[in-house]
Amino acid sequence: MDSKIPAVDWENIFDDIDINTDRTIRFMPEFVERVAQCPKCKTIETVELIGNKLLPSRKFYQMDGNIYHNCGSDRPCNLHH
């Protein structure tokens, strides 16, 4: 029987570790929902993020850490809790 163990990417293994202010360590990035408001067309919609990365969306995209609406706005959306 040939059982293969997946290779560990040792260079990037700690990329998703976040040390909180209370000194606890989390290994999974936090899933959050934010309300995105487009500054150009005023669209308001909920977007989903894991850590600080936008989950795939038809109407929004992420570039340089900012979230943009696909209406053609050159300014990033405002995110609200």
C-alpha positions in Angstrom: 0.0 0.0 0.0 1.5 3.3 -1.1 0.4 6.1 1.2 1.6 9.6 0.4 1.9 12.3 3.0 1.3 15.8 1.5 4.4 18.0 1.5 4.6 20.8 4.0 5.3 24.3 2.6 7.7 25.2 5.4 8.5 28.7 3.9 4.8 29.8 4.2 3.5 27.7 7.0 3.2 30.7 9.4 1.6 33.1 6.9 -1.9 32.9 8.4 -0.8 33.1 12.1 -2.0 36.3 13.8 -0.9 37.3 17.2 -3.7 39.1 18.9 -3.2 41.8 21.5 -4.1 39.4 24.3 -1.2 37.2 23.2 -3.2 34.3 22.0 -2.3 32.7 18.7 -5.0 31.9 16.0 -4.1 29.6 13.1 -7.2 30.4 11.0 -7.9 33.8 9.6 -11.2 35.3 10.8 -14.2 35.2 8.5 -16.0 38.6 8.5 -18.7 40.4 6.6 -18.5 44.1 5.9 -20.9 46.5 4.2 -19.2 48.0 1.1 -20.4 51.3 -0.3 -19.2 52.4 -3.7 -18.2 56.1 -3.7 -19.1 56.5 -7.4 -22.5 54.8 -7.9 -23.5 54.5 -4.2 -24.1 50.7 -4.3 -24.3 49.2 -0.9 -23.7 45.5 -0.5 -22.3 43.0 2.0 -18.9 41.5 1.1 -17.2 38.6 2.7 -13.6 38.5 3.8 -11.3 35.9 5.2 -8.6 37.8 7.1 -8.1 40.8 4.9 -8.8 39.0 1.6 -12.0 39.3 -0.3 -13.8 36.1 -1.1 -14.7 35.7 -4.8 -17.5 38.1 -5.8 -19.1 39.0 -9.1 -19.5 42.7 -8.3 -16.4 43.5 -6.3 -12.7 42.9 -6.7 -9.6 43.5 -4.6 -6.5 45.3 -5.7 -3.5 46.5 -3.6 -5.5 45.7 -0.4 -8.5 47.8 -1.4 -11.9 46.7 -2.5 -13.5 48.2 -5.6 -16.9 48.0 -7.2 -16.9 46.9 -10.8 -18.9 49.9 -12.0 -15.7 51.5 -13.1 -14.9 53.5 -10.0 -11.2 54.4 -9.6 -11.7 55.0 -5.8 -12.0 52.1 -3.3 -15.2 51.3 -1.5 -15.9 52.4 2.0 -16.2 49.4 4.3 -18.5 49.5 7.3 -18.9 47.0 10.2 
